[in-house]
Amino acid sequence: MAEKKNEGFQSGAGLIRYFEEEEIKGPALDPKLVIYIGIAMAVIVELAKIFWPI
């Protein structure tokens, strides 16, 4: 019988290698800041509809 090497779980090892090599190259933003910016933009749009109706 052919002997098998104990290689472990292949797909799990691939994911681990992927996450170890991950680098964040963009600016790091707090998730709360993104929500606040979205709310501020919605308020600005609604105020623009009131002050400059079409």
PDB file with one MODEL, atoms N, CA, C and O in Angstrom:
MODEL        1
ATOM      1  N   MET A   1       0.822  -1.176   0.000  1.00  0.00           N
ATOM      2  CA  MET A   1       0.000   0.000   0.000  1.00  0.00           C
ATOM      3  C   MET A   1       0.876   1.254   0.000  1.00  0.00           C
ATOM      4  O   MET A   1       1.922   1.293   0.648  1.00  0.00           O
ATOM      5  N   ALA A   2       0.442   2.256  -0.721  1.00  0.00           N
ATOM      6  CA  ALA A   2       1.208   3.514  -0.770  1.00  0.00           C
ATOM      7  C   ALA A   2       0.987   4.290   0.524  1.00  0.00           C
ATOM      8  O   ALA A   2      -0.119   4.356   1.060  1.00  0.00           O
ATOM      9  N   GLU A   3       2.071   4.866   0.996  1.00  0.00           N
ATOM     10  CA  GLU A   3       1.993   5.633   2.235  1.00  0.00           C
ATOM     11  C   GLU A   3       1.559   7.063   1.942  1.00  0.00           C
ATOM     12  O   GLU A   3       2.070   7.688   1.012  1.00  0.00           O
ATOM     13  N   LYS A   4       0.626   7.581   2.722  1.00  0.00           N
ATOM     14  CA  LYS A   4       0.164   8.969   2.547  1.00  0.00           C
ATOM     15  C   LYS A   4       0.843   9.857   3.578  1.00  0.00           C
ATOM     16  O   LYS A   4       1.006   9.472   4.736  1.00  0.00           O
ATOM     17  N   LYS A   5       1.231  11.030   3.152  1.00  0.00           N
ATOM     18  CA  LYS A   5       1.800  11.995   4.096  1.00  0.00           C
ATOM     19  C   LYS A   5       0.665  12.678   4.842  1.00  0.00           C
ATOM     20  O   LYS A   5      -0.418  12.884   4.293  1.00  0.00           O
ATOM     21  N   ASN A   6       0.914  13.020   6.065  1.00  0.00           N
ATOM     22  CA  ASN A   6      -0.082  13.731   6.854  1.00  0.00           C
ATOM     23  C   ASN A   6       0.006  15.221   6.498  1.00  0.00           C
ATOM     24  O   ASN A   6       0.795  15.958   7.089  1.00  0.00           O
ATOM     25  N   GLU A   7      -0.812  15.658   5.526  1.00  0.00           N
ATOM     26  CA  GLU A   7      -0.747  17.030   5.039  1.00  0.00           C
ATOM     27  C   GLU A   7      -1.750  17.951   5.718  1.00  0.00           C
ATOM     28  O   GLU A   7      -1.646  19.168   5.565  1.00  0.00           O
ATOM     29  N   GLY A   8      -2.680  17.442   6.431  1.00  0.00           N
ATOM     30  CA  GLY A   8      -3.666  18.276   7.120  1.00  0.00           C
ATOM     31  C   GLY A   8      -4.776  18.745   6.189  1.00  0.00           C
ATOM     32  O   GLY A   8      -4.949  18.227   5.086  1.00  0.00           O
ATOM     33  N   PHE A   9      -5.508  19.720   6.652  1.00  0.00           N
ATOM     34  CA  PHE A   9      -6.654  20.255   5.925  1.00  0.00           C
ATOM     35  C   PHE A   9      -6.173  21.324   4.947  1.00  0.00           C
ATOM     36  O   PHE A   9      -5.757  22.402   5.370  1.00  0.00           O
ATOM     37  N   GLN A  10      -6.224  21.043   3.656  1.00  0.00           N
ATOM     38  CA  GLN A  10      -5.616  21.907   2.637  1.00  0.00           C
ATOM     39  C   GLN A  10      -6.302  23.268   2.513  1.00  0.00           C
ATOM     40  O   GLN A  10      -5.622  24.294   2.495  1.00  0.00           O
ATOM     41  N   SER A  11      -7.615  23.298   2.429  1.00  0.00           N
ATOM     42  CA  SER A  11      -8.277  24.585   2.211  1.00  0.00           C
ATOM     43  C   SER A  11      -8.125  25.496   3.423  1.00  0.00           C
ATOM     44  O   SER A  11      -8.029  26.713   3.262  1.00  0.00           O
ATOM     45  N   GLY A  12      -8.102  24.950   4.606  1.00  0.00           N
ATOM     46  CA  GLY A  12      -7.893  25.769   5.795  1.00  0.00           C
ATOM     47  C   GLY A  12      -6.507  26.384   5.816  1.00  0.00           C
ATOM     48  O   GLY A  12      -6.343  27.532   6.229  1.00  0.00           O
ATOM     49  N   ALA A  13      -5.514  25.638   5.379  1.00  0.00           N
ATOM     50  CA  ALA A  13      -4.144  26.151   5.345  1.00  0.00           C
ATOM     51  C   ALA A  13      -4.032  27.281   4.332  1.00  0.00           C
ATOM     52  O   ALA A  13      -3.293  28.238   4.561  1.00  0.00           O
ATOM     53  N   GLY A  14      -4.745  27.191   3.227  1.00  0.00           N
ATOM     54  CA  GLY A  14      -4.716  28.250   2.225  1.00  0.00           C
ATOM     55  C   GLY A  14      -5.303  29.541   2.754  1.00  0.00           C
ATOM     56  O   GLY A  14      -4.792  30.622   2.460  1.00  0.00           O
ATOM     57  N   LEU A  15      -6.365  29.445   3.528  1.00  0.00           N
ATOM     58  CA  LEU A  15      -6.976  30.642   4.099  1.00  0.00           C
ATOM     59  C   LEU A  15      -6.054  31.293   5.115  1.00  0.00           C
ATOM     60  O   LEU A  15      -5.963  32.518   5.182  1.00  0.00           O
ATOM     61  N   ILE A  16      -5.378  30.483   5.896  1.00  0.00           N
ATOM     62  CA  ILE A  16      -4.461  31.030   6.902  1.00  0.00           C
ATOM     63  C   ILE A  16      -3.325  31.777   6.218  1.00  0.00           C
ATOM     64  O   ILE A  16      -2.943  32.864   6.651  1.00  0.00           O
ATOM     65  N   ARG A  17      -2.789  31.202   5.162  1.00  0.00           N
ATOM     66  CA  ARG A  17      -1.705  31.885   4.435  1.00  0.00           C
ATOM     67  C   ARG A  17      -2.210  33.186   3.843  1.00  0.00           C
ATOM     68  O   ARG A  17      -1.493  34.187   3.849  1.00  0.00           O
ATOM     69  N   TYR A  18      -3.439  33.191   3.328  1.00  0.00           N
ATOM     70  CA  TYR A  18      -4.000  34.402   2.724  1.00  0.00           C
ATOM     71  C   TYR A  18      -4.110  35.510   3.764  1.00  0.00           C
ATOM     72  O   TYR A  18      -3.717  36.646   3.495  1.00  0.00           O
ATOM     73  N   PHE A  19      -4.633  35.203   4.937  1.00  0.00           N
ATOM     74  CA  PHE A  19      -4.836  36.229   5.947  1.00  0.00           C
ATOM     75  C   PHE A  19      -3.527  36.700   6.564  1.00  0.00           C
ATOM     76  O   PHE A  19      -3.448  37.838   7.026  1.00  0.00           O
ATOM     77  N   GLU A  20      -2.506  35.863   6.586  1.00  0.00           N
ATOM     78  CA  GLU A  20      -1.217  36.296   7.112  1.00  0.00           C
ATOM     79  C   GLU A  20      -0.559  37.302   6.179  1.00  0.00           C
ATOM     80  O   GLU A  20       0.192  38.163   6.637  1.00  0.00           O
ATOM     81  N   GLU A  21      -0.824  37.212   4.880  1.00  0.00           N
ATOM     82  CA  GLU A  21      -0.191  38.097   3.912  1.00  0.00           C
ATOM     83  C   GLU A  21      -0.995  39.366   3.652  1.00  0.00           C
ATOM     84  O   GLU A  21      -0.533  40.244   2.923  1.00  0.00           O
ATOM     85  N   GLU A  22      -2.177  39.480   4.228  1.00  0.00           N
ATOM     86  CA  GLU A  22      -3.038  40.629   3.969  1.00  0.00           C
ATOM     87  C   GLU A  22      -2.425  41.896   4.545  1.00  0.00           C
ATOM     88  O   GLU A  22      -1.960  41.916   5.685  1.00  0.00           O
ATOM     89  N   GLU A  23      -2.433  42.950   3.742  1.00  0.00           N
ATOM     90  CA  GLU A  23      -1.949  44.247   4.191  1.00  0.00           C
ATOM     91  C   GLU A  23      -3.010  45.284   3.886  1.00  0.00           C
ATOM     92  O   GLU A  23      -3.628  45.255   2.821  1.00  0.00           O
ATOM     93  N   ILE A  24      -3.221  46.193   4.808  1.00  0.00           N
ATOM     94  CA  ILE A  24      -4.164  47.282   4.586  1.00  0.00           C
ATOM     95  C   ILE A  24      -3.380  48.441   3.996  1.00  0.00           C
ATOM     96  O   ILE A  24      -2.495  48.992   4.651  1.00  0.00           O
ATOM     97  N   LYS A  25      -3.698  48.813   2.764  1.00  0.00           N
ATOM     98  CA  LYS A  25      -2.971  49.870   2.096  1.00  0.00           C
ATOM     99  C   LYS A  25      -3.748  51.182   2.089  1.00  0.00           C
ATOM    100  O   LYS A  25      -3.157  52.235   1.851  1.00  0.00           O
ATOM    101  N   GLY A  26      -5.047  51.149   2.340  1.00  0.00           N
ATOM    102  CA  GLY A  26      -5.861  52.352   2.332  1.00  0.00           C
ATOM    103  C   GLY A  26      -5.928  52.965   3.719  1.00  0.00           C
ATOM    104  O   GLY A  26      -5.380  52.423   4.680  1.00  0.00           O
ATOM    105  N   PRO A  27      -6.609  54.108   3.813  1.00  0.00           N
ATOM    106  CA  PRO A  27      -6.738  54.751   5.124  1.00  0.00           C
ATOM    107  C   PRO A  27      -7.659  53.930   6.039  1.00  0.00           C
ATOM    108  O   PRO A  27      -8.655  53.367   5.585  1.00  0.00           O
ATOM    109  N   ALA A  28      -7.323  53.872   7.299  1.00  0.00           N
ATOM    110  CA  ALA A  28      -8.145  53.138   8.264  1.00  0.00           C
ATOM    111  C   ALA A  28      -9.196  54.096   8.821  1.00  0.00           C
ATOM    112  O   ALA A  28      -8.858  55.098   9.450  1.00  0.00           O
ATOM    113  N   LEU A  29     -10.470  53.784   8.588  1.00  0.00           N
ATOM    114  CA  LEU A  29     -11.563  54.616   9.080  1.00  0.00           C
ATOM    115  C   LEU A  29     -12.354  53.842  10.116  1.00  0.00           C
ATOM    116  O   LEU A  29     -12.595  52.643   9.974  1.00  0.00           O
ATOM    117  N   ASP A  30     -12.749  54.549  11.155  1.00  0.00           N
ATOM    118  CA  ASP A  30     -13.590  53.950  12.176  1.00  0.00           C
ATOM    119  C   ASP A  30     -14.978  53.703  11.577  1.00  0.00           C
ATOM    120  O   ASP A  30     -15.506  54.596  10.914  1.00  0.00           O
ATOM    121  N   PRO A  31     -15.577  52.560  11.776  1.00  0.00           N
ATOM    122  CA  PRO A  31     -16.908  52.298  11.212  1.00  0.00           C
ATOM    123  C   PRO A  31     -17.954  53.323  11.651  1.00  0.00           C
ATOM    124  O   PRO A  31     -18.864  53.642  10.886  1.00  0.00           O
ATOM    125  N   LYS A  32     -17.834  53.834  12.863  1.00  0.00           N
ATOM    126  CA  LYS A  32     -18.782  54.861  13.323  1.00  0.00           C
ATOM    127  C   LYS A  32     -18.667  56.119  12.476  1.00  0.00           C
ATOM    128  O   LYS A  32     -19.674  56.764  12.185  1.00  0.00           O
ATOM    129  N   LEU A  33     -17.449  56.473  12.079  1.00  0.00           N
ATOM    130  CA  LEU A  33     -17.242  57.654  11.256  1.00  0.00           C
ATOM    131  C   LEU A  33     -17.945  57.511   9.911  1.00  0.00           C
ATOM    132  O   LEU A  33     -18.512  58.480   9.405  1.00  0.00           O
ATOM    133  N   VAL A  34     -17.916  56.333   9.336  1.00  0.00           N
ATOM    134  CA  VAL A  34     -18.587  56.088   8.057  1.00  0.00           C
ATOM    135  C   VAL A  34     -20.095  56.274   8.212  1.00  0.00           C
ATOM    136  O   VAL A  34     -20.741  56.853   7.338  1.00  0.00           O
ATOM    137  N   ILE A  35     -20.658  55.789   9.314  1.00  0.00           N
ATOM    138  CA  ILE A  35     -22.093  55.962   9.574  1.00  0.00           C
ATOM    139  C   ILE A  35     -22.421  57.440   9.745  1.00  0.00           C
ATOM    140  O   ILE A  35     -23.408  57.920   9.188  1.00  0.00           O
ATOM    141  N   TYR A  36     -21.607  58.167  10.505  1.00  0.00           N
ATOM    142  CA  TYR A  36     -21.849  59.594  10.722  1.00  0.00           C
ATOM    143  C   TYR A  36     -21.769  60.377   9.423  1.00  0.00           C
ATOM    144  O   TYR A  36     -22.566  61.290   9.208  1.00  0.00           O
ATOM    145  N   ILE A  37     -20.837  60.043   8.564  1.00  0.00           N
ATOM    146  CA  ILE A  37     -20.719  60.723   7.271  1.00  0.00           C
ATOM    147  C   ILE A  37     -21.963  60.462   6.426  1.00  0.00           C
ATOM    148  O   ILE A  37     -22.470  61.373   5.772  1.00  0.00           O
ATOM    149  N   GLY A  38     -22.453  59.233   6.435  1.00  0.00           N
ATOM    150  CA  GLY A  38     -23.674  58.895   5.692  1.00  0.00           C
ATOM    151  C   GLY A  38     -24.877  59.666   6.200  1.00  0.00           C
ATOM    152  O   GLY A  38     -25.676  60.166   5.408  1.00  0.00           O
ATOM    153  N   ILE A  39     -25.011  59.765   7.516  1.00  0.00           N
ATOM    154  CA  ILE A  39     -26.133  60.524   8.097  1.00  0.00           C
ATOM    155  C   ILE A  39     -26.002  61.996   7.741  1.00  0.00           C
ATOM    156  O   ILE A  39     -26.996  62.628   7.383  1.00  0.00           O
ATOM    157  N   ALA A  40     -24.796  62.562   7.830  1.00  0.00           N
ATOM    158  CA  ALA A  40     -24.583  63.971   7.498  1.00  0.00           C
ATOM    159  C   ALA A  40     -24.921  64.236   6.029  1.00  0.00           C
ATOM    160  O   ALA A  40     -25.532  65.256   5.711  1.00  0.00           O
ATOM    161  N   MET A  41     -24.536  63.341   5.146  1.00  0.00           N
ATOM    162  CA  MET A  41     -24.847  63.522   3.730  1.00  0.00           C
ATOM    163  C   MET A  41     -26.355  63.470   3.478  1.00  0.00           C
ATOM    164  O   MET A  41     -26.871  64.222   2.651  1.00  0.00           O
ATOM    165  N   ALA A  42     -27.058  62.591   4.181  1.00  0.00           N
ATOM    166  CA  ALA A  42     -28.513  62.506   4.037  1.00  0.00           C
ATOM    167  C   ALA A  42     -29.170  63.800   4.502  1.00  0.00           C
ATOM    168  O   ALA A  42     -30.107  64.281   3.864  1.00  0.00           O
ATOM    169  N   VAL A  43     -28.689  64.370   5.607  1.00  0.00           N
ATOM    170  CA  VAL A  43     -29.243  65.632   6.111  1.00  0.00           C
ATOM    171  C   VAL A  43     -28.977  66.757   5.112  1.00  0.00           C
ATOM    172  O   VAL A  43     -29.858  67.578   4.854  1.00  0.00           O
ATOM    173  N   ILE A  44     -27.774  66.800   4.551  1.00  0.00           N
ATOM    174  CA  ILE A  44     -27.439  67.835   3.567  1.00  0.00           C
ATOM    175  C   ILE A  44     -28.330  67.729   2.333  1.00  0.00           C
ATOM    176  O   ILE A  44     -28.791  68.747   1.816  1.00  0.00           O
ATOM    177  N   VAL A  45     -28.573  66.531   1.863  1.00  0.00           N
ATOM    178  CA  VAL A  45     -29.433  66.340   0.693  1.00  0.00           C
ATOM    179  C   VAL A  45     -30.855  66.783   0.992  1.00  0.00           C
ATOM    180  O   VAL A  45     -31.484  67.450   0.170  1.00  0.00           O
ATOM    181  N   GLU A  46     -31.368  66.417   2.161  1.00  0.00           N
ATOM    182  CA  GLU A  46     -32.738  66.817   2.525  1.00  0.00           C
ATOM    183  C   GLU A  46     -32.849  68.334   2.682  1.00  0.00           C
ATOM    184  O   GLU A  46     -33.854  68.917   2.275  1.00  0.00           O
ATOM    185  N   LEU A  47     -31.847  68.979   3.259  1.00  0.00           N
ATOM    186  CA  LEU A  47     -31.865  70.434   3.378  1.00  0.00           C
ATOM    187  C   LEU A  47     -31.761  71.095   2.002  1.00  0.00           C
ATOM    188  O   LEU A  47     -32.386  72.129   1.766  1.00  0.00           O
ATOM    189  N   ALA A  48     -30.987  70.516   1.106  1.00  0.00           N
ATOM    190  CA  ALA A  48     -30.887  71.067  -0.248  1.00  0.00           C
ATOM    191  C   ALA A  48     -32.227  70.987  -0.955  1.00  0.00           C
ATOM    192  O   ALA A  48     -32.564  71.888  -1.723  1.00  0.00           O
ATOM    193  N   LYS A  49     -33.003  69.937  -0.719  1.00  0.00           N
ATOM    194  CA  LYS A  49     -34.342  69.824  -1.333  1.00  0.00           C
ATOM    195  C   LYS A  49     -35.271  70.920  -0.816  1.00  0.00           C
ATOM    196  O   LYS A  49     -36.121  71.419  -1.552  1.00  0.00           O
ATOM    197  N   ILE A  50     -35.106  71.288   0.446  1.00  0.00           N
ATOM    198  CA  ILE A  50     -35.977  72.320   1.034  1.00  0.00           C
ATOM    199  C   ILE A  50     -35.585  73.708   0.518  1.00  0.00           C
ATOM    200  O   ILE A  50     -36.452  74.492   0.133  1.00  0.00           O
ATOM    201  N   PHE A  51     -34.305  74.009   0.508  1.00  0.00           N
ATOM    202  CA  PHE A  51     -33.849  75.358   0.155  1.00  0.00           C
ATOM    203  C   PHE A  51     -33.791  75.592  -1.351  1.00  0.00           C
ATOM    204  O   PHE A  51     -33.918  76.735  -1.789  1.00  0.00           O
ATOM    205  N   TRP A  52     -33.604  74.553  -2.156  1.00  0.00           N
ATOM    206  CA  TRP A  52     -33.554  74.701  -3.606  1.00  0.00           C
ATOM    207  C   TRP A  52     -34.523  73.727  -4.260  1.00  0.00           C
ATOM    208  O   TRP A  52     -34.099  72.744  -4.868  1.00  0.00           O
ATOM    209  N   PRO A  53     -35.831  73.993  -4.138  1.00  0.00           N
ATOM    210  CA  PRO A  53     -36.804  73.079  -4.747  1.00  0.00           C
ATOM    211  C   PRO A  53     -36.769  73.199  -6.299  1.00  0.00           C
ATOM    212  O   PRO A  53     -36.469  74.254  -6.859  1.00  0.00           O
ATOM    213  N   ILE A  54     -37.078  72.110  -6.929  1.00  0.00           N
ATOM    214  CA  ILE A  54     -37.079  72.093  -8.398  1.00  0.00           C
ATOM    215  C   ILE A  54     -38.506  72.080  -8.883  1.00  0.00           C
ATOM    216  O   ILE A  54     -38.748  72.065 -10.090  1.00  0.00           O
TER     217      ILE A  54
ENDMDL
END
